[in-house]
């Protein structure tokens, strides 16, 4: 695996002054203008709200080509991983950089499995929430609270402790997520079972009840595992950037992941899968699709077509294609081929993709457009959709956090601003205002 190299330079001319800035290239994708010395040399900042043209770090984990609709993890295409791999392999790949051999995979899976239980006292935290609390609120709270339980893996400068904390987070997220669901429906918590796979264990903890045996369906378990793979990592998205920024101050990994969960909750980001289902229910039937397409195009209407558009993809999100395929498989398996929400979603997608507004703005379905339909078919309430996104994305967050912690050039993230407020003015006493 290569690192970045200087491949040229660019000149910034201001009046008679020319500032020369290095051009750096990675292994594939756009080169970057290294502006680290810009302020020292010119007294100017760069300006890029939303970071539309800004690379915040070097990374070797995930590559996205938004124009071609390509997503690769450590060089392996998401379509191949979703088809041929499983979530434990993808976790190993993201964390360690290579696909595991059989012995490595078995040991990794064993180590994750044996970290799935929660400290029994953590259960008390759930009792402090209202039963109708949004499960994402519970996830932010309980994951942040892990900082108070695992002091033996919060020394961020010890690679061994960083890896233990990473394993604990990957392993415990399904347990916490399942408990958040159980708490919301007033059912008893189900402990993890070490003889089940990661996806099977999560389904078992979520849907089994003590009163009867839970029958696992191989198709459903495979679909769950594939959904986790599709959500595992995605370069420097908003929540991953949040985790990196929190980690750059030296915050412990549990606190960093709690910050990532909080950011993912937003409907413009991971909260979109829940928003898509709510939108489809609001549209209700195909004959109202045009009305909502018109709303989405109306500049004066804040409504956006949820599950459409992406900061990076200006082509079909490759994950959405895999998700759509999985959708049909799961609904066929469940015998609900004519699921009305799926038919409505497919009609909405067809109409939107033929509309000039969506074409010229290159708005395509993203990962969230179909995921909610599968998750609903699997029995999850919409409020759990983003929880599942957070569960799966935890491996990406911890892999990116570890990469940042190992990066010798990393320093605390501290952007500047373009100030537009008052210049200095004298204080006015209260009796003179
Ligand atoms: C995820 O970053 C990641 O990688 C995220 C993610 C991951 O795996 O981590 O991929 C997961 O967050 C997927 C995105 C889920 N969000 C949604 O589905 C919500 C709906 N989408 C939009 O809110 C929007 O498309 C964003 C937030 C996803 C992207 O917004 P950008 O990049 O800031 O683009 P923009 O808002 O500047 O939009 C460009 C234009 C605008 O019109 P103009 O101002 O140029 O006239 O397209 C319009 C927008 O109004 N537009 C939409 C639209 N998305 C963009 N118009 C209608 N419906 C939409 N969904």
Boltz pocket constraint, residues with backbone or C-beta under 6 A from the ligand:
constraints:
  - pocket:
      binder: B
      contacts: [[A, 50], [A, 231], [A, 233], [A, 234], [A, 236], [A, 237], [A, 238], [A, 267], [A, 268], [A, 269], [A, 270], [A, 272], [A, 296], [A, 297], [A, 303], [A, 304], [A, 305], [A, 306], [A, 307], [A, 308], [A, 309], [A, 310], [A, 311], [A, 312], [A, 361], [A, 363], [A, 366], [A, 367], [A, 368]]
      max_distance: 6.0
